[in-house]
Amino acid sequence: MRSPIYRCRSYWRIFFIFLAVLVADTEGWAESPELLAERLQETYAAVDSISFSFSQTTSGPMTGRPKSGKGNGLYARTAEKPLMRWNYLTPDPQVVISDGRTISMYFEKLNQMIISEVDEAQTDILFSFFAASEPLDKHFTILPPHLETDISSDQSSEELPQMQALRLEPLDKNSQIQNIHLWISDDSIIRRIDLLDHFDTKTTINLSSININPLDLSDRQDLDDRFTFIPPEGTEIIRQ
């Protein structure tokens, strides 16, 4: 059985693909899943940076009591590499940073920082969508949402506008993720991500306060400050 830390690291490798993606303006909601995916990738290719707030809930037969958290995040695509940072503010402070080559996860409560390399195959999946270097269907089967997936019946969700959903299933048979639902609002942004793993654990991320291109990518000092985290003295560093 995979350890919780292993599963956490694997989930982050998938999360980074989808955060705060925008879609182009549409005149209606009759588009096929393939067209929606194409619009997502086309628009995402024009985004250099994104900031957002998030709320997250995780529940399932192996998680015990449902868990929740809130925080903020930032994504930037530089000429050299894409950058991602998530700051969990509640219930326990955590910081997750990736540059496409490594993922660093700091857990204040455990006084630990876990640093692991992202293998080449995972790197392609992580950042090809953001860089628009490869079509989404190279790594996922693009499908309509499950009929039972109904955001209006999820009492844990924040109030959201009318949504259109898209389901993605990884082509990699070794993926920890069973499927992903992306919820696209009528103001043309992804406002929610639902991830279901093979242990039937469901993680829901609601995005809000989304700001497109908030960063000056020519300001290297600002980027270094935002995407660098130095843990407190005495933190246990674990390299995997």
QUIVEN-V102978 format. One record per residue. N is the residue number from 0. RES is the residue in one letter. PHI is phi in whole degrees, -180 to 180 (none if undefined). D_FIRST is the distance of its C-alpha to the first C-alpha in Angstrom with 1 decimal. Layout:
N,RES,PHI,D_FIRST / N,RES,PHI,D_FIRST
This chain:
0,M,none,0.0 / 1,R,-66,3.8 / 2,S,-74,6.4 / 3,P,-59,9.3 / 4,I,-67,11.6 / 5,Y,-61,10.0 / 6,R,-65,10.0 / 7,C,-61,13.5 / 8,R,-64,14.8 / 9,S,-67,13.9 / 10,Y,-61,15.6 / 11,W,-63,18.6 / 12,R,-62,19.1 / 13,I,-85,19.6 / 14,F,-55,21.6 / 15,F,-65,24.3 / 16,I,-66,25.5 / 17,F,-111,26.8 / 18,L,-67,28.2 / 19,A,56,31.7 / 20,V,-67,32.7 / 21,L,-108,36.2 / 22,V,-116,37.8 / 23,A,-69,41.4 / 24,D,-59,43.9 / 25,T,-127,44.1 / 26,E,-93,46.9 / 27,G,-164,44.9 / 28,W,-120,41.5 / 29,A,-106,42.0 / 30,E,-75,40.0 / 31,S,-75,37.6 / 32,P,-56,33.9 / 33,E,-64,34.8 / 34,L,-68,37.8 / 35,L,-60,35.9 / 36,A,-63,33.4 / 37,E,-64,36.4 / 38,R,-64,38.0 / 39,L,-59,35.0 / 40,Q,-67,34.8 / 41,E,-62,38.6 / 42,T,-75,38.8 / 43,Y,-61,35.8 / 44,A,-65,37.6 / 45,A,-92,40.5 / 46,V,-95,38.5 / 47,D,-95,38.6 / 48,S,-157,37.0 / 49,I,-143,35.6 / 50,S,-123,35.3 / 51,F,-164,33.8 / 52,S,-105,32.7 / 53,F,-147,29.6 / 54,S,-126,28.0 / 55,Q,-134,24.3 / 56,T,-130,22.5 / 57,T,-134,18.9 / 58,S,-148,18.0 / 59,G,162,15.7 / 60,P,-64,14.2 / 61,M,-104,11.4 / 62,T,-98,13.9 / 63,G,72,16.4 / 64,R,-65,19.9 / 65,P,-53,20.5 / 66,K,-114,20.8 / 67,S,-139,23.6 / 68,G,-161,25.2 / 69,K,-141,28.2 / 70,G,177,29.7 / 71,N,-145,31.2 / 72,G,-146,30.5 / 73,L,-150,32.4 / 74,Y,-135,32.2 / 75,A,-140,34.7 / 76,R,-115,35.3 / 77,T,-94,37.5 / 78,A,-66,39.1 / 79,E,-89,36.8 / 80,K,-168,33.4 / 81,P,-83,31.8 / 82,L,-131,30.9 / 83,M,-139,28.7 / 84,R,-142,28.6 / 85,W,-118,27.0 / 86,N,-114,28.4 / 87,Y,-83,26.7 / 88,L,-99,29.6 / 89,T,-137,28.1 / 90,P,-79,26.6 / 91,D,-128,25.7 / 92,P,-59,27.2 / 93,Q,-143,24.8 / 94,V,-133,25.8 / 95,V,-124,24.0 / 96,I,-131,26.1 / 97,S,-140,25.7 / 98,D,-119,28.4 / 99,G,88,26.5 / 100,R,-110,25.9 / 101,T,-134,23.9 / 102,I,-123,22.1 / 103,S,-115,23.0 / 104,M,-125,21.5 / 105,Y,-104,23.6 / 106,F,-118,22.7 / 107,E,-62,25.9 / 108,K,-63,24.6 / 109,L,-90,22.3 / 110,N,55,25.1 / 111,Q,-134,22.7 / 112,M,-132,22.8 / 113,I,-103,20.0 / 114,I,-120,21.4 / 115,S,-136,19.6 / 116,E,-81,21.3 / 117,V,-98,21.0 / 118,D,-69,21.0 / 119,E,-58,23.9 / 120,A,-63,22.3 / 121,Q,-68,20.7 / 122,T,-62,24.1 / 123,D,-60,25.9 / 124,I,-69,23.9 / 125,L,-58,24.2 / 126,F,-115,27.9 / 127,S,-66,29.6 / 128,F,-67,30.1 / 129,F,-66,31.6 / 130,A,-82,33.8 / 131,A,57,34.7 / 132,S,-86,34.5 / 133,E,-142,32.6 / 134,P,-68,32.6 / 135,L,-61,29.7 / 136,D,-74,29.4 / 137,K,-72,28.5 / 138,H,-117,24.9 / 139,F,-138,24.8 / 140,T,-84,26.3 / 141,I,-98,28.7 / 142,L,-138,29.2 / 143,P,-67,30.9 / 144,P,-68,28.9 / 145,H,-62,27.5 / 146,L,-61,30.5 / 147,E,-80,28.6 / 148,T,-81,28.0 / 149,D,-136,30.8 / 150,I,-65,31.1 / 151,S,-70,34.0 / 152,S,-93,32.0 / 153,D,-90,29.5 / 154,Q,-71,31.1 / 155,S,-84,28.8 / 156,S,-78,30.2 / 157,E,-72,33.2 / 158,E,-67,36.4 / 159,L,-130,36.4 / 160,P,-71,39.0 / 161,Q,-56,38.9 / 162,M,-122,35.9 / 163,Q,-125,35.1 / 164,A,-111,31.5 / 165,L,-136,29.8 / 166,R,-110,26.5 / 167,L,-123,24.6 / 168,E,-122,21.9 / 169,P,-60,20.4 / 170,L,-77,21.7 / 171,D,-71,18.9 / 172,K,-67,16.6 / 173,N,-93,13.8 / 174,S,-64,14.4 / 175,Q,-76,11.9 / 176,I,-97,14.9 / 177,Q,-82,16.2 / 178,N,-160,19.7 / 179,I,-131,22.0 / 180,H,-109,25.2 / 181,L,-106,28.0 / 182,W,-107,30.8 / 183,I,-109,34.2 / 184,S,-85,37.1 / 185,D,-74,40.7 / 186,D,-95,41.5 / 187,S,72,39.5 / 188,I,-134,36.5 / 189,I,-81,32.8 / 190,R,-110,32.4 / 191,R,-153,28.9 / 192,I,-129,25.5 / 193,D,-111,22.9 / 194,L,-120,19.4 / 195,L,-120,17.0 / 196,D,-97,13.4 / 197,H,-80,11.5 / 198,F,-100,10.1 / 199,D,62,13.9 / 200,T,-88,14.1 / 201,K,-109,17.6 / 202,T,-115,19.1 / 203,T,-116,22.9 / 204,I,-120,25.1 / 205,N,-100,28.9 / 206,L,-106,31.2 / 207,S,-149,34.7 / 208,S,50,37.6 / 209,I,-77,36.8 / 210,N,-124,39.3 / 211,I,-94,39.8 / 212,N,54,40.9 / 213,P,-81,41.5 / 214,L,-104,41.3 / 215,D,-93,43.9 / 216,L,-70,42.0 / 217,S,-82,45.0 / 218,D,-90,44.6 / 219,R,-67,42.3 / 220,Q,-65,42.6 / 221,D,-65,41.5 / 222,L,-64,38.4 / 223,D,-61,37.6 / 224,D,-65,38.0 / 225,R,-75,35.8 / 226,F,-111,32.9 / 227,T,-121,32.9 / 228,F,-130,31.2 / 229,I,-107,32.1 / 230,P,-68,30.1 / 231,P,-60,32.2 / 232,E,-59,33.3 / 233,G,95,31.0 / 234,T,-68,27.8 / 235,E,-75,25.0 / 236,I,-99,24.2 / 237,I,-116,20.9 / 238,R,-105,21.0 / 239,Q,-122,18.0
